[in-house]
Amino acid sequence: MEESRELNIGVLLYGCGHHQAAWQMDDSFIEQIGDISYYQHLAQIAERGNFDVVFFADNQAFNASDDTTLPAFWFDPIINLTAIAQVTSHVGLVPTISSTFSNPFTAARQLLSLDHITQGRVGWNLVTSMTDAEAQNHSLKKLPERSERYKKADEFASVMNQLFTSWSTSSFVPNRQDDKILESSDIQPFNHKGDNFQVRGPLTTPQSPQGKPVSMQAGASKEGVALAAKYADVVYSVSWNIEQARAYRDKLTDAITKSETPNRAIKIFPGLVTYVAETHEQAMAKKAELDRYLPIEDALKQLSFFVQQDCSNWELDQPVPDLPPVEAFKGPVGRYETVLAIIEDKQPTVRELLGYLSAGGGHLTLIGTPEEIVDTMEKWIDEGVADGFNLMPPSLPYSLEDFVELIVPELQKRGRFRSAYQDETFRMRLGLE
């Protein structure tokens, strides 16, 4: 009998949770959003559950459009994770880095410094950013076109890899008797000169204990998938159902085959939203309680961003108006494809669509008992459309605690998830070369 495949689990920490109404609950931690101990506590819960990684997204603009705007990106992700590193010992740490706005030398130095401090627990999520408001905080009038952003991202990733591996601790050989500190002949400039970056090198920080930080990416556009095929170790994906997950896997496999490294293996972590309880009815009640507080106006604004048109006048209890095919869409492609998939799958009213999107924006959403939820997780793993999941808890810390206390034991009982950490780096734990 074939041995069951173990899976990987990460968590995307965001505000009071991924449901838009989570902050309004009486027991939410909204007052703690600017307190680092809150994020440290969340990471400790994840580590108690033997998670592989805690992950922070990022947004480099703050648009306080109304009195309910959530300042979810209060801390810089690298600074936040550095504080988290001080109260955890095993869980991986992944910040988001924008190639559109970042300096590769600075970004590589920060990541590699944290990787040494944590003895090999760091990864990084490469993005190209999405809004003009972000660009206007970086001396640009508007965001560059997608093709231009991805060309820059390709060069950025290449330079980062050169910086990550520019010299090794094996060249650090302090010897007082021989009046020698370094094997200086091993540490030389690489002199990158490209269209966007000119970097002499080497980095001031030596190579990581794990070779180099784990490279992660979330782009779903044609350009994003091609970039992931070339550089990523792991991709975060948006998949509402297994058909969409299978289509994404096939798209990524095709891009890898056409890349310069056609035999590369890249792990896929779809986003996962869970409402879990001892009974199915109790799990449904947890979702209903959050949905009851859903601010319709804010939900419509989010939908407007996803579909790149004004939805404020859409009839809430009527079917969703016709939307253009993905080929004609000019905005962020991945989330738009998900919206189209939900509409095709559920034929929802506008109000029902908002409910599906309210937590996680259309990622795989599982509601039920631990057994029911793990059944679906196993199916995705066994059919090869996922290697793990990126948990997006509807409320924090409560949905995260539910996952650790109810779903993790069921996974462990079935031999699908570790019962304890081993003495290994983040890269080793993910089974990467």
C-alpha positions in Angstrom: 0.0 0.0 0.0 1.4 3.4 -1.0 2.4 5.5 2.0 0.3 8.6 2.6 1.9 11.9 1.5 2.5 14.4 4.3 1.5 17.9 3.5 2.8 21.4 4.3 0.8 24.0 6.2 1.4 27.8 6.4 -0.7 30.6 7.6 -1.2 34.1 6.2 -1.5 36.5 9.2 -3.7 39.4 8.4 -5.4 41.9 10.8 -8.1 40.3 13.0 -8.7 37.6 10.3 -9.5 37.3 6.6 -13.2 37.8 7.0 -14.1 41.4 6.5 -16.3 41.5 9.6 -13.9 39.7 11.9 -12.8 43.0 13.6 -16.4 43.8 14.6 -16.8 40.7 16.8 -17.0 41.5 20.5 -14.0 39.4 21.2 -11.8 40.5 18.3 -8.3 41.8 18.9 -8.8 45.0 16.9 -7.2 47.1 19.6 -4.1 45.0 19.4 -3.4 45.5 15.7 -0.5 47.8 16.5 0.9 45.6 19.3 3.8 43.3 18.2 2.9 40.9 21.0 -0.4 40.1 19.1 1.5 38.9 16.0 4.0 37.0 18.2 1.1 35.2 19.9 -0.4 34.2 16.6 3.0 32.8 15.4 3.3 30.9 18.6 -0.1 29.3 18.0 1.1 28.3 14.5 4.3 26.8 16.0 2.3 24.9 18.6 0.5 23.3 15.6 3.8 22.4 13.9 3.1 24.7 11.0 5.8 25.1 8.3 5.5 28.8 7.9 3.9 32.1 8.9 3.6 34.5 6.1 2.9 38.3 5.7 1.5 39.9 2.6 2.2 43.6 2.1 0.8 46.8 0.7 3.0 49.9 0.3 0.1 52.4 0.3 -2.4 53.3 3.0 -5.7 54.5 1.6 -7.8 55.5 4.6 -10.9 55.8 2.5 -13.4 55.8 5.4 -13.7 55.3 9.1 -13.6 51.5 8.9 -10.4 51.2 7.0 -8.3 48.5 8.6 -4.6 49.4 9.0 -3.6 45.7 8.5 -0.1 46.5 7.3 0.9 48.4 10.5 4.4 46.9 10.6 6.9 46.3 7.8 6.8 42.5 7.2 10.6 41.9 7.8 10.6 43.9 11.0 7.5 42.0 12.2 9.1 38.7 11.5 12.3 39.7 13.2 10.3 40.2 16.4 8.4 37.0 15.8 11.8 35.2 15.4 12.6 36.1 19.0 9.7 34.1 20.5 9.6 31.1 18.1 12.2 28.4 17.4 11.0 26.4 14.4 8.3 27.9 12.2 9.4 29.4 8.9 9.2 33.2 8.3 8.2 34.7 5.0 7.8 38.4 4.2 6.6 39.9 1.0 9.1 41.9 -1.2 8.1 44.1 -4.1 10.5 44.0 -7.0 8.9 47.1 -8.4 10.0 49.3 -5.5 12.8 47.4 -3.6 16.5 47.6 -3.9 17.9 44.1 -4.3 21.0 44.7 -2.3 19.1 46.0 0.7 16.4 43.3 0.4 18.9 40.5 0.1 20.9 41.8 3.0 17.8 42.0 5.3 16.6 38.6 4.4 19.9 36.9 4.7 20.6 38.6 8.0 17.3 37.3 9.4 18.1 33.8 7.9 21.4 33.7 9.8 19.8 35.0 13.0 17.1 32.2 12.8 19.5 29.5 11.6 17.8 29.0 8.3 14.1 29.7 8.8 13.5 32.4 6.2 11.8 32.6 2.8 10.5 35.5 0.7 7.5 36.2 -1.4 8.2 38.1 -4.6 5.5 40.4 -5.9 5.3 43.2 -8.5 2.7 45.2 -6.6 -0.8 46.2 -7.9 -1.8 49.8 -7.4 -0.8 53.3 -8.5 -1.1 54.5 -4.9 1.8 52.3 -4.0 3.8 53.6 -7.0 3.2 57.2 -5.8 4.9 56.4 -2.6 8.0 55.5 -4.6 8.5 58.6 -6.8 6.4 57.2 -9.7 3.2 58.7 -11.1 1.6 55.3 -11.7 2.4 51.7 -11.6 4.4 50.5 -14.7 2.7 48.2 -17.2 2.5 44.5 -16.2 5.1 43.4 -18.9 7.5 46.1 -17.6 7.0 45.1 -14.0 7.7 41.4 -14.7 10.8 42.2 -16.7 12.1 44.1 -13.7 11.0 41.2 -11.4 12.9 38.7 -13.5 16.1 40.8 -13.2 15.4 41.4 -9.5 15.1 37.7 -8.8 18.3 36.9 -10.7 20.3 39.6 -8.8 18.8 38.4 -5.5 20.1 34.8 -6.2 23.5 36.2 -7.0 23.6 38.2 -3.8 22.3 35.3 -1.7 25.1 33.1 -2.9 27.9 35.6 -3.4 30.1 34.1 -0.7 30.1 31.4 1.9 30.9 31.2 5.6 33.5 28.6 4.6 35.6 31.6 3.4 35.5 33.1 6.9 38.6 31.5 8.5 39.8 33.8 11.4 43.3 32.8 12.5 45.3 35.1 14.8 48.6 33.2 14.3 48.5 33.5 10.5 47.1 37.0 10.6 44.2 36.0 8.4 40.4 36.5 8.6 39.1 35.6 5.1 39.9 33.6 2.0 39.6 36.9 0.1 40.1 35.3 -3.3 36.8 33.5 -2.8 34.9 36.7 -2.3 34.7 38.7 -5.5 32.3 41.2 -7.2 29.9 39.8 -9.8 29.3 43.2 -11.4 25.7 42.9 -12.6 24.7 45.6 -15.1 21.1 45.3 -16.3 18.2 47.5 -17.5 17.0 48.2 -14.0 19.8 47.4 -11.6 23.6 47.9 -11.4 25.0 45.8 -8.5 28.7 45.3 -8.0 28.4 42.7 -5.2 29.2 40.7 -3.3 26.8 41.0 -0.4 28.1 41.9 3.0 26.3 38.9 4.5 27.5 35.3 3.6 25.4 32.5 2.2 22.4 31.2 4.2 22.6 28.1 6.4 20.0 26.6 4.1 21.8 27.6 0.9 19.5 30.5 0.2 16.1 31.7 1.5 13.1 29.8 0.1 11.7 31.6 -2.9 7.9 31.9 -3.0 5.5 33.6 -5.4 1.8 34.2 -5.9 1.4 35.6 -9.5 -1.4 33.9 -11.5 -1.0 35.8 -14.8 0.9 34.4 -17.7 3.9 36.5 -16.8 3.6 35.6 -13.1 3.5 31.9 -13.8 6.5 32.1 -16.2 8.4 34.0 -13.5 7.5 31.4 -10.9 8.5 28.6 -13.2 12.0 30.2 -13.4 12.6 31.2 -9.8 10.1 29.9 -7.3 10.4 27.0 -4.9 6.8 27.4 -3.8 3.8 29.1 -5.3 0.8 30.4 -3.4 -2.3 29.9 -5.6 -6.0 31.0 -5.6 -8.3 28.0 -6.3 -11.9 28.0 -5.5 -12.4 24.3 -6.5 -10.4 21.3 -7.5 -10.9 22.0 -11.2 -9.4 25.4 -10.9 -6.6 23.9 -8.8 -5.9 21.3 -11.5 -5.9 24.0 -14.2 -3.4 26.1 -12.3 -1.2 23.0 -11.8 -1.3 22.2 -15.5 -0.5 25.9 -16.4 2.5 25.9 -14.0 3.7 22.5 -15.3 3.6 23.8 -18.8 5.5 26.9 -17.9 8.2 24.8 -16.1 8.5 22.6 -19.2 9.1 25.6 -21.4 11.6 27.2 -19.0 15.4 26.9 -18.8 15.0 24.3 -16.0 12.3 21.9 -17.3 12.8 19.4 -14.5 12.3 21.7 -11.6 9.8 20.7 -8.9 7.8 23.6 -7.5 5.4 23.1 -4.5 1.9 24.5 -4.7 0.1 25.9 -1.7 -3.5 26.9 -2.4 -5.2 29.3 0.0 -7.5 27.6 2.5 -10.3 29.2 4.6 -11.8 26.9 7.2 -14.8 27.0 9.6 -14.4 23.9 11.8 -16.3 22.5 14.7 -17.3 19.2 16.3 -20.5 19.1 14.2 -21.3 20.4 10.7 -24.1 22.6 12.1 -21.8 24.3 14.6 -19.3 25.0 11.8 -22.0 26.6 9.7 -23.1 28.7 12.7 -19.5 30.1 13.0 -19.6 31.2 9.4 -23.2 32.6 9.8 -22.1 34.6 12.8 -19.3 36.3 10.9 -21.4 36.9 7.8 -24.1 38.6 9.9 -21.6 41.5 10.5 -20.5 41.8 6.9 -20.4 45.4 5.8 -22.1 45.3 2.4 -20.7 48.6 1.2 -17.1 47.6 2.0 -17.7 44.2 0.4 -18.9 45.8 -2.8 -15.8 48.0 -2.9 -13.6 44.9 -2.7 -15.6 43.2 -5.4 -15.2 46.4 -7.5 -11.5 46.1 -7.2 -11.5 42.4 -8.1 -13.5 42.9 -11.2 -12.2 46.4 -12.0 -15.6 48.1 -12.4 -18.1 49.9 -10.2 -20.4 47.4 -8.4 -22.0 49.8 -6.0 -25.3 49.9 -7.9 -25.6 46.2 -8.5 -28.9 44.7 -7.2 -27.9 42.6 -4.2 -30.6 39.9 -4.6 -30.3 39.5 -8.4 -27.8 37.4 -10.4 -24.4 38.8 -10.9 -24.3 40.8 -14.1 -22.3 39.4 -17.0 -18.6 40.0 -16.8 -16.0 40.1 -19.6 -13.9 37.0 -20.3 -10.5 36.8 -18.5 -8.8 37.4 -21.9 -10.2 40.9 -22.0 -9.5 41.7 -18.3 -6.7 44.3 -17.6 -6.5 44.0 -13.8 -5.1 41.3 -11.4 -5.9 38.1 -13.3 -5.7 35.5 -10.5 -8.5 36.9 -8.4 -10.7 37.7 -11.4 -10.4 34.1 -12.6 -11.6 33.0 -9.1 -14.6 35.3 -9.2 -15.6 33.9 -12.6 -15.2 30.3 -11.2 -17.5 31.0 -8.2 -20.1 32.5 -10.5 -20.0 29.5 -12.8 -20.0 27.0 -10.0 -22.7 28.6 -7.7 -24.7 30.9 -10.0 -25.0 33.2 -7.0 -26.8 36.4 -6.4 -24.6 39.5 -5.8 -25.3 39.1 -2.1 -24.3 35.4 -2.1 -21.1 36.2 -4.1 -20.1 38.8 -1.5 -20.5 36.1 1.2 -18.2 33.7 -0.6 -15.6 36.4 -1.1 -15.9 37.8 2.4 -13.2 35.6 3.8 -10.1 35.0 1.7 -11.5 36.4 -1.5 -12.6 33.2 -3.1 -10.0 30.7 -2.0 -10.9 27.1 -1.2 -13.5 27.4 1.6 -14.2 24.3 3.8 -17.0 24.2 6.4 -17.6 21.3 8.6 -16.1 18.7 11.0 -12.4 17.9 11.1 -13.1 14.7 9.3 -15.0 16.4 6.5 -12.4 19.1 6.0 -9.4 16.7 6.1 -11.2 14.5 3.5 -11.1 17.3 1.0 -7.5 18.3 1.9 -6.4 14.7 1.3 -8.2 14.6 -2.0 -6.4 17.7 -3.2 -3.0 16.3 -2.1 -3.6 12.8 -3.5 -4.8 14.2 -6.9 -1.6 16.2 -7.1 -3.1 19.7 -7.3 -1.6 20.8 -4.0 1.4 20.0 -1.9 0.1 21.9 1.1 -2.1 24.8 2.0 -1.8 28.4 3.0 -4.3 28.9 5.8 -6.3 32.1 5.8 -8.2 32.1 9.1 -11.5 33.9 8.9 -10.9 35.3 12.5 -7.7 35.6 14.5 -6.7 34.0 16.8 -9.9 31.9 17.0 -10.0 30.2 13.6 -6.3 29.5 13.8 -6.7 28.0 17.2 -9.6 25.9 15.9 -7.4 24.6 13.1 -4.6 23.7 15.5 -6.9 22.0 18.0 -9.2 20.2 15.7 -7.8 19.8 12.2 -4.1 19.2 12.9 -4.8 16.2 15.2 -7.0 14.6 12.5 -4.2 15.1 9.9 -1.7 13.6 12.3 -4.0 10.6 13.0 -4.1 9.9 9.3 -0.3 10.3 8.9 -0.6 13.4 6.9 1.2 15.9 9.1 4.2 15.9 11.5 3.7 15.5 15.2 6.9 17.4 16.1 9.6 19.5 14.4 12.9 18.0 13.4 16.2 19.8 13.7 16.2 21.2 10.1 16.1 24.3 8.1 12.9 25.7 6.4 14.2 24.5 3.0 14.8 21.0 4.3 11.4 20.9 6.0 9.7 21.7 2.7 11.6 18.9 1.0 13.4 21.3 -1.3 16.9 20.8 -2.7 
